[in-house]
Amino acid sequence: MKDAGFDAGTLARLADVIEARRGGDPQRSYVARLLAQGPDAILKKIGEEATETVLAAKDGSPERIVSELADLWFHCLVALAAYGLRPETVLAELERRAGTSGLDEKASRQAAQKAAHKSALGELPVRGTDG
């Protein structure tokens, strides 16, 4: 299998095509149909493609893994469009994380989640004290 090299422009071009299909005829455009069906349909498709990716990886066929990952990435791009986001935003987040240990990054997210959880709990009335 030939390695074509990485070109972030490919993701941007695909995102542009997806955006151009928004509002199109759902009978003529798969992307228009998915976007018209809304986030739940898109997220269901991502779940299906993620499962197919896992199965392909378990089989170990490089060609099938690439094919299924391409399907998964494509549907993730559709999800980004549905939420008004661009692939460049995801790439920027990956760049921000580059050079950071995955364990450190995970610990940082968990600490932030705990702080948010404590803050939210602090705003809840305690039973028997709200008059």
C-alpha positions in Angstrom: 0.0 0.0 0.0 1.4 3.3 -1.1 1.9 6.1 1.6 0.6 9.3 0.0 1.9 11.5 2.7 -0.1 13.8 4.9 -1.8 16.9 3.5 -4.1 18.7 5.9 -5.5 20.5 2.8 -7.2 17.2 1.9 -9.3 17.4 5.1 -10.1 21.1 4.4 -11.2 20.3 0.8 -13.4 17.5 2.0 -14.9 19.8 4.6 -15.6 22.4 1.9 -17.4 19.7 -0.2 -19.4 18.6 2.8 -20.4 22.2 3.5 -21.4 22.7 -0.1 -23.7 19.8 0.1 -25.6 21.2 3.1 -29.1 22.0 2.0 -28.7 20.0 -1.2 -31.2 17.5 -2.5 -31.2 14.5 -0.1 -32.3 12.3 -3.0 -29.1 13.1 -4.9 -26.5 13.7 -2.1 -25.6 11.3 0.7 -24.1 14.1 2.7 -27.2 16.3 2.2 -29.3 13.4 3.4 -27.2 12.8 6.5 -27.1 16.5 7.4 -30.8 16.8 6.9 -31.4 13.8 9.2 -29.5 15.6 12.0 -26.9 14.7 14.6 -28.4 11.5 15.8 -28.2 9.9 12.4 -24.7 11.1 11.9 -23.6 9.9 15.3 -25.2 6.5 14.7 -23.2 6.3 11.4 -20.0 7.2 13.2 -20.7 4.4 15.7 -21.2 1.9 12.9 -18.0 3.0 11.2 -16.1 2.9 14.4 -17.2 -0.7 15.0 -16.3 -1.6 11.4 -12.9 -0.1 12.0 -12.3 -2.2 15.1 -13.4 -5.3 13.3 -11.0 -4.5 10.4 -8.2 -3.9 12.8 -8.9 -7.3 14.5 -8.7 -8.9 11.1 -5.3 -7.2 10.5 -5.8 -6.4 6.8 -4.0 -3.0 6.2 -6.2 -2.3 3.1 -9.4 -2.9 5.1 -8.2 -0.9 8.1 -7.4 2.1 5.8 -10.8 1.8 4.0 -12.8 1.6 7.2 -10.8 4.5 8.8 -11.4 6.6 5.7 -15.2 5.9 6.2 -14.9 6.8 9.9 -12.9 10.0 9.2 -15.4 11.1 6.5 -18.4 10.7 8.8 -16.5 12.5 11.5 -16.0 15.4 9.1 -19.8 15.3 8.5 -20.3 15.5 12.2 -17.9 18.5 12.5 -20.0 20.3 9.8 -23.2 19.5 11.6 -21.8 21.2 14.7 -20.4 24.2 12.7 -16.8 23.0 13.3 -13.9 22.5 10.9 -11.1 19.9 10.7 -8.6 22.6 11.3 -9.9 23.0 14.8 -9.3 19.3 15.5 -5.8 19.6 13.9 -5.0 22.6 16.1 -6.1 20.6 19.2 -3.8 17.7 18.1 -1.0 20.2 17.6 -1.6 21.7 21.0 -1.3 18.2 22.5 1.8 17.3 20.6 4.8 16.8 22.8 2.6 16.2 25.9 2.6 12.8 27.4 -0.8 11.1 26.8 -0.9 10.2 30.5 -0.2 13.8 31.5 -2.8 15.1 29.1 -5.4 12.6 30.5 -4.6 13.6 34.1 -5.0 17.2 33.2 -8.5 16.6 31.7 -9.5 14.5 34.7 -8.4 17.2 37.1 -10.4 19.8 35.2 -13.5 17.5 35.2 -13.2 16.9 39.0 -12.9 20.7 39.5 -16.0 21.3 37.4 -17.9 18.5 39.2 -17.0 20.0 42.6 -18.0 23.5 41.4 -21.4 22.1 40.2 -21.9 20.3 43.4 -21.2 23.4 45.4 -24.1 25.1 43.6 -26.6 22.5 44.6 -28.8 23.1 47.6 -28.1 20.8 50.5 -31.2 18.9 51.6 -32.8 20.5 54.7 -30.9 23.8 54.5 -33.0 25.6 51.8 -35.6 27.0 54.2 
